[in-house]
Amino acid sequence: MSQRFSWPDERLIKAAQDGDVTSLTTVVMESQPHVRKFAISLCASPQDAEDAAQEALIILYRKIGTLRATGALASWMFRIVRNECLRQVRLLVSRTNEASAEPEPSAEDAVLHSLEVERIAAAVSALPRDQRQVLIMRDVQGLPGKTVARSLGLSTAAMKSRLHRARAALRHSLAVSDQAPDQAIDRPAGGDSRP
């Protein structure tokens, strides 16, 4: 039977916001299991999840005073963890792109590239956790298939199948997001479909 943890109560959060160090330490400690659970479900690898959880807890410790509503702690922490996982994916994509020796892009190309990286990172983070892990380990980090399979406790065939599904889902997601702006342009404003 797994132990159930509860989020810190509002009085404790309020005391932490008011500067009580003991309350702040307790809030961080009571939030830790939830933050780790968020990170494991959102990040690509256990190491990324650990890094994201640590960063989120540091932000909680340093910036609890910026939390507007004491009842919003869980959603605030979820957003911090999600953003940290996205940041890690962006860093991986950026490092991969920097590794290729290309001439210096123009400012316009740099902006377009940045927007594309954001779009891809968002699509990757929207994948189910099992697909996201395989895709990042194999396609972004460039790990050999057998290494990926072994680290995830899968057979090579199961890893390949999961990777195929992840790539297909990512292609579909990116294709849908490519079509969305075009469809908005093609439709007349106000719903009038007359020529």
CYANA upper distance limits for C-alpha pairs under 8 A (distance plus 0.5 A):
  5 PHE  CA     30 GLU  CA      8.05
  5 PHE  CA     33 PRO  CA      7.68
  5 PHE  CA     34 HIS  CA      8.20
  6 SER  CA     30 GLU  CA      7.75
  7 TRP  CA     30 GLU  CA      6.68
  7 TRP  CA     31 SER  CA      6.46
  7 TRP  CA     34 HIS  CA      8.26
  7 TRP  CA     74 ALA  CA      8.02
  8 PRO  CA     12 LEU  CA      6.91
  8 PRO  CA     13 ILE  CA      7.18
  8 PRO  CA     26 THR  CA      8.39
  8 PRO  CA     27 VAL  CA      6.21
  8 PRO  CA     30 GLU  CA      6.50
  8 PRO  CA     31 SER  CA      7.43
  9 ASP  CA     13 ILE  CA      6.92
 10 GLU  CA     14 LYS  CA      6.52
 10 GLU  CA     70 THR  CA      5.97
 10 GLU  CA     71 GLY  CA      6.83
 11 ARG  CA     15 ALA  CA      6.67
 12 LEU  CA     16 ALA  CA      6.71
 12 LEU  CA     23 SER  CA      6.27
 12 LEU  CA     24 LEU  CA      8.33
 12 LEU  CA     27 VAL  CA      7.45
 13 ILE  CA     17 GLN  CA      6.66
 13 ILE  CA     23 SER  CA      7.64
 13 ILE  CA     24 LEU  CA      7.78
 13 ILE  CA     27 VAL  CA      6.97
 13 ILE  CA     70 THR  CA      6.59
 14 LYS  CA     18 ASP  CA      6.70
 14 LYS  CA     70 THR  CA      7.04
 15 ALA  CA     19 GLY  CA      7.07
 15 ALA  CA     20 ASP  CA      6.12
 15 ALA  CA     23 SER  CA      6.53
 15 ALA  CA     24 LEU  CA      8.02
 16 ALA  CA     20 ASP  CA      5.48
 16 ALA  CA     21 VAL  CA      7.04
 16 ALA  CA     22 THR  CA      8.15
 16 ALA  CA     23 SER  CA      5.39
 16 ALA  CA     24 LEU  CA      4.81
 16 ALA  CA     27 VAL  CA      7.82
 16 ALA  CA     64 ILE  CA      7.82
 16 ALA  CA     65 GLY  CA      8.44
 17 GLN  CA     24 LEU  CA      8.00
 17 GLN  CA     64 ILE  CA      6.25
 17 GLN  CA     65 GLY  CA      5.24
 18 ASP  CA     65 GLY  CA      7.94
 19 GLY  CA     24 LEU  CA      7.95
 20 ASP  CA     24 LEU  CA      6.69
 21 VAL  CA     25 THR  CA      6.60
 22 THR  CA     26 THR  CA      6.72
 23 SER  CA     27 VAL  CA      6.58
 24 LEU  CA     28 VAL  CA      6.77
 24 LEU  CA     61 TYR  CA      7.38
 25 THR  CA     29 MET  CA      6.67
 25 THR  CA     61 TYR  CA      8.27
 26 THR  CA     30 GLU  CA      6.48
 27 VAL  CA     31 SER  CA      6.49
 28 VAL  CA     32 GLN  CA      6.61
 28 VAL  CA     57 LEU  CA      6.93
 28 VAL  CA     60 LEU  CA      7.48
 28 VAL  CA     61 TYR  CA      7.14
 29 MET  CA     33 PRO  CA      8.48
 31 SER  CA     35 VAL  CA      6.64
 31 SER  CA     57 LEU  CA      8.49
 32 GLN  CA     36 ARG  CA      6.61
 32 GLN  CA     53 ALA  CA      8.23
 32 GLN  CA     57 LEU  CA      7.58
 33 PRO  CA     37 LYS  CA      6.72
 34 HIS  CA     38 PHE  CA      6.74
 35 VAL  CA     39 ALA  CA      6.67
 35 VAL  CA     53 ALA  CA      6.23
 35 VAL  CA     56 ALA  CA      7.92
 35 VAL  CA     57 LEU  CA      8.14
 35 VAL  CA     77 MET  CA      7.24
 35 VAL  CA     78 PHE  CA      7.71
 35 VAL  CA     81 VAL  CA      7.75
 36 ARG  CA     40 ILE  CA      6.60
 36 ARG  CA     49 ALA  CA      7.57
 36 ARG  CA     50 GLU  CA      7.57
 36 ARG  CA     53 ALA  CA      5.87
 37 LYS  CA     41 SER  CA      6.79
 38 PHE  CA     42 LEU  CA      6.66
 38 PHE  CA     78 PHE  CA      6.97
 38 PHE  CA     81 VAL  CA      7.35
 39 ALA  CA     43 CYS  CA      6.13
 39 ALA  CA     48 ASP  CA      8.49
 39 ALA  CA     49 ALA  CA      5.12
 39 ALA  CA     50 GLU  CA      7.64
 39 ALA  CA     52 ALA  CA      6.71
 39 ALA  CA     53 ALA  CA      6.33
 39 ALA  CA     81 VAL  CA      6.48
 39 ALA  CA     82 ARG  CA      7.96
 39 ALA  CA     85 CYS  CA      8.01
 40 ILE  CA     45 SER  CA      8.14
 40 ILE  CA     46 PRO  CA      7.02
 40 ILE  CA     49 ALA  CA      5.61
 40 ILE  CA     50 GLU  CA      8.31
 41 SER  CA    129 ARG  CA      6.64
 42 LEU  CA     49 ALA  CA      8.01
 42 LEU  CA     81 VAL  CA      8.35
 42 LEU  CA     82 ARG  CA      7.04
 42 LEU  CA     85 CYS  CA      7.18
 42 LEU  CA    125 SER  CA      7.62
 42 LEU  CA    129 ARG  CA      6.95
 43 CYS  CA     48 ASP  CA      6.40
 43 CYS  CA     49 ALA  CA      5.69
 43 CYS  CA     52 ALA  CA      8.33
 43 CYS  CA     82 ARG  CA      8.45
 43 CYS  CA     85 CYS  CA      5.73
 43 CYS  CA    125 SER  CA      8.18
 43 CYS  CA    129 ARG  CA      7.85
 43 CYS  CA    133 GLN  CA      8.20
 44 ALA  CA     48 ASP  CA      6.90
 44 ALA  CA     49 ALA  CA      7.77
 44 ALA  CA     85 CYS  CA      8.21
 44 ALA  CA    129 ARG  CA      7.41
 44 ALA  CA    132 ARG  CA      6.23
 44 ALA  CA    133 GLN  CA      4.88
 44 ALA  CA    134 VAL  CA      8.45
 44 ALA  CA    136 ILE  CA      7.00
 44 ALA  CA    137 MET  CA      8.31
 45 SER  CA     49 ALA  CA      6.65
 45 SER  CA    133 GLN  CA      6.39
 45 SER  CA    137 MET  CA      8.47
 46 PRO  CA     50 GLU  CA      6.66
 47 GLN  CA     51 ASP  CA      6.71
 48 ASP  CA     52 ALA  CA      6.53
 48 ASP  CA     85 CYS  CA      7.63
 48 ASP  CA     88 GLN  CA      7.81
 49 ALA  CA     53 ALA  CA      6.53
 49 ALA  CA     85 CYS  CA      7.95
 50 GLU  CA     54 GLN  CA      6.65
 51 ASP  CA     55 GLU  CA      6.65
 52 ALA  CA     56 ALA  CA      6.56
 52 ALA  CA     81 VAL  CA      6.29
 52 ALA  CA     84 GLU  CA      5.98
 52 ALA  CA     85 CYS  CA      6.70
 53 ALA  CA     57 LEU  CA      6.68
 53 ALA  CA     81 VAL  CA      7.00
 54 GLN  CA     58 ILE  CA      6.71
 55 GLU  CA     59 ILE  CA      6.72
 55 GLU  CA     81 VAL  CA      8.48
 55 GLU  CA     84 GLU  CA      8.08
 56 ALA  CA     60 LEU  CA      6.63
 56 ALA  CA     77 MET  CA      7.24
 56 ALA  CA     80 ILE  CA      6.34
 56 ALA  CA     81 VAL  CA      6.34
 56 ALA  CA     84 GLU  CA      8.19
 57 LEU  CA     61 TYR  CA      6.64
 58 ILE  CA     62 ARG  CA      6.64
 59 ILE  CA     63 LYS  CA      6.13
 59 ILE  CA     64 ILE  CA      8.14
 60 LEU  CA     64 ILE  CA      5.72
 60 LEU  CA     77 MET  CA      8.14
 63 LYS  CA     67 LEU  CA      7.91
 67 LEU  CA     72 ALA  CA      8.11
 67 LEU  CA     73 LEU  CA      7.84
 67 LEU  CA     76 TRP  CA      8.24
 68 ARG  CA     72 ALA  CA      8.23
 69 ALA  CA     73 LEU  CA      8.07
 72 ALA  CA     76 TRP  CA      6.58
 73 LEU  CA     77 MET  CA      6.59
 74 ALA  CA     78 PHE  CA      6.63
 75 SER  CA     79 ARG  CA      6.73
 76 TRP  CA     80 ILE  CA      6.84
 77 MET  CA     81 VAL  CA      6.67
 78 PHE  CA     82 ARG  CA      6.53
 79 ARG  CA     83 ASN  CA      6.50
 80 ILE  CA     84 GLU  CA      6.64
 81 VAL  CA     85 CYS  CA      6.69
 82 ARG  CA     86 LEU  CA      6.72
 83 ASN  CA     87 ARG  CA      6.54
 84 GLU  CA     88 GLN  CA      6.77
 85 CYS  CA     89 VAL  CA      6.93
 85 CYS  CA    125 SER  CA      8.30
 86 LEU  CA     90 ARG  CA      6.67
 86 LEU  CA    121 ALA  CA      6.83
 86 LEU  CA    122 ALA  CA      7.53
 86 LEU  CA    125 SER  CA      7.10
 87 ARG  CA     91 LEU  CA      6.66
 88 GLN  CA     92 LEU  CA      6.78
 89 VAL  CA     93 VAL  CA      6.71
 89 VAL  CA    121 ALA  CA      6.48
 89 VAL  CA    125 SER  CA      8.47
 90 ARG  CA     94 SER  CA      6.43
 90 ARG  CA    117 VAL  CA      7.20
 90 ARG  CA    118 GLU  CA      7.56
 90 ARG  CA    121 ALA  CA      6.42
 91 LEU  CA     95 ARG  CA      6.48
 92 LEU  CA     96 THR  CA      6.65
 92 LEU  CA    140 VAL  CA      7.15
 92 LEU  CA    141 GLN  CA      7.82
 93 VAL  CA     97 ASN  CA      6.72
 93 VAL  CA    117 VAL  CA      7.58
 93 VAL  CA    121 ALA  CA      8.46
 93 VAL  CA    140 VAL  CA      7.14
 94 SER  CA     98 GLU  CA      6.58
 94 SER  CA    117 VAL  CA      8.21
 95 ARG  CA     99 ALA  CA      6.66
 96 THR  CA    100 SER  CA      7.59
 96 THR  CA    140 VAL  CA      7.59
105 PRO  CA    109 ASP  CA      6.18
105 PRO  CA    110 ALA  CA      6.44
106 SER  CA    110 ALA  CA      6.59
107 ALA  CA    111 VAL  CA      6.76
108 GLU  CA    112 LEU  CA      6.71
109 ASP  CA    113 HIS  CA      6.41
110 ALA  CA    114 SER  CA      6.56
111 VAL  CA    115 LEU  CA      6.73
112 LEU  CA    116 GLU  CA      6.67
113 HIS  CA    117 VAL  CA      6.63
114 SER  CA    118 GLU  CA      6.76
115 LEU  CA    119 ARG  CA      6.71
116 GLU  CA    120 ILE  CA      6.64
117 VAL  CA    121 ALA  CA      6.48
118 GLU  CA    122 ALA  CA      6.60
119 ARG  CA    123 ALA  CA      6.73
119 ARG  CA    174 LEU  CA      8.35
120 ILE  CA    124 VAL  CA      6.57
120 ILE  CA    174 LEU  CA      7.84
121 ALA  CA    125 SER  CA      6.59
122 ALA  CA    126 ALA  CA      6.73
123 ALA  CA    127 LEU  CA      7.25
123 ALA  CA    170 LEU  CA      6.88
123 ALA  CA    173 SER  CA      6.87
123 ALA  CA    174 LEU  CA      7.41
124 VAL  CA    132 ARG  CA      6.79
124 VAL  CA    170 LEU  CA      7.14
125 SER  CA    132 ARG  CA      7.37
127 LEU  CA    131 GLN  CA      6.73
127 LEU  CA    132 ARG  CA      5.98
127 LEU  CA    166 ALA  CA      7.68
127 LEU  CA    169 ALA  CA      7.91
127 LEU  CA    170 LEU  CA      7.91
128 PRO  CA    132 ARG  CA      6.52
129 ARG  CA    133 GLN  CA      6.60
130 ASP  CA    134 VAL  CA      7.03
130 ASP  CA    162 ARG  CA      8.10
131 GLN  CA    135 LEU  CA      6.59
131 GLN  CA    162 ARG  CA      6.43
131 GLN  CA    163 LEU  CA      6.92
131 GLN  CA    165 ARG  CA      7.66
131 GLN  CA    166 ALA  CA      5.41
132 ARG  CA    136 ILE  CA      6.58
132 ARG  CA    166 ALA  CA      7.31
133 GLN  CA    137 MET  CA      6.55
134 VAL  CA    138 ARG  CA      6.41
134 VAL  CA    148 VAL  CA      7.37
134 VAL  CA    159 MET  CA      7.60
134 VAL  CA    162 ARG  CA      7.51
134 VAL  CA    163 LEU  CA      6.29
134 VAL  CA    166 ALA  CA      8.22
135 LEU  CA    139 ASP  CA      5.96
135 LEU  CA    140 VAL  CA      7.52
135 LEU  CA    163 LEU  CA      6.31
135 LEU  CA    166 ALA  CA      6.80
135 LEU  CA    167 ARG  CA      7.63
136 ILE  CA    140 VAL  CA      5.22
136 ILE  CA    141 GLN  CA      6.55
137 MET  CA    141 GLN  CA      5.47
137 MET  CA    142 GLY  CA      6.83
137 MET  CA    143 LEU  CA      6.31
137 MET  CA    148 VAL  CA      6.91
138 ARG  CA    142 GLY  CA      5.38
138 ARG  CA    143 LEU  CA      5.52
138 ARG  CA    144 PRO  CA      7.11
138 ARG  CA    145 GLY  CA      7.06
138 ARG  CA    148 VAL  CA      7.16
139 ASP  CA    143 LEU  CA      8.05
143 LEU  CA    147 THR  CA      6.95
143 LEU  CA    148 VAL  CA      6.90
144 PRO  CA    148 VAL  CA      6.86
145 GLY  CA    149 ALA  CA      6.60
145 GLY  CA    156 THR  CA      7.39
145 GLY  CA    159 MET  CA      7.97
145 GLY  CA    160 LYS  CA      8.19
146 LYS  CA    150 ARG  CA      6.51
146 LYS  CA    156 THR  CA      6.55
147 THR  CA    151 SER  CA      6.55
148 VAL  CA    152 LEU  CA      6.70
148 VAL  CA    159 MET  CA      7.91
149 ALA  CA    153 GLY  CA      6.47
149 ALA  CA    154 LEU  CA      5.26
149 ALA  CA    155 SER  CA      6.32
149 ALA  CA    156 THR  CA      5.95
149 ALA  CA    158 ALA  CA      8.30
149 ALA  CA    159 MET  CA      5.91
150 ARG  CA    154 LEU  CA      6.51
150 ARG  CA    155 SER  CA      7.79
150 ARG  CA    156 THR  CA      8.49
154 LEU  CA    158 ALA  CA      6.43
154 LEU  CA    159 MET  CA      6.46
155 SER  CA    159 MET  CA      6.69
156 THR  CA    160 LYS  CA      6.65
157 ALA  CA    161 SER  CA      6.67
158 ALA  CA    162 ARG  CA      6.62
159 MET  CA    163 LEU  CA      6.54
160 LYS  CA    164 HIS  CA      6.55
161 SER  CA    165 ARG  CA      6.82
162 ARG  CA    166 ALA  CA      6.63
163 LEU  CA    167 ARG  CA      6.59
164 HIS  CA    168 ALA  CA      6.63
165 ARG  CA    169 ALA  CA      6.54
166 ALA  CA    170 LEU  CA      6.55
167 ARG  CA    171 ARG  CA      6.56
168 ALA  CA    172 HIS  CA      6.62
169 ALA  CA    173 SER  CA      6.56
170 LEU  CA    174 LEU  CA      6.61
171 ARG  CA    175 ALA  CA      6.49
172 HIS  CA    176 VAL  CA      6.58
173 SER  CA    177 SER  CA      6.76
174 LEU  CA    178 ASP  CA      6.57
175 ALA  CA    179 GLN  CA      6.80
176 VAL  CA    180 ALA  CA      6.74
177 SER  CA    181 PRO  CA      7.94
178 ASP  CA    182 ASP  CA      7.98
179 GLN  CA    183 GLN  CA      6.73
180 ALA  CA    184 ALA  CA      6.93
181 PRO  CA    185 ILE  CA      6.86
182 ASP  CA    186 ASP  CA      6.69
183 GLN  CA    187 ARG  CA      6.83
187 ARG  CA    191 GLY  CA      7.92
187 ARG  CA    193 SER  CA      7.91
188 PRO  CA    192 ASP  CA      6.57
188 PRO  CA    193 SER  CA      6.84
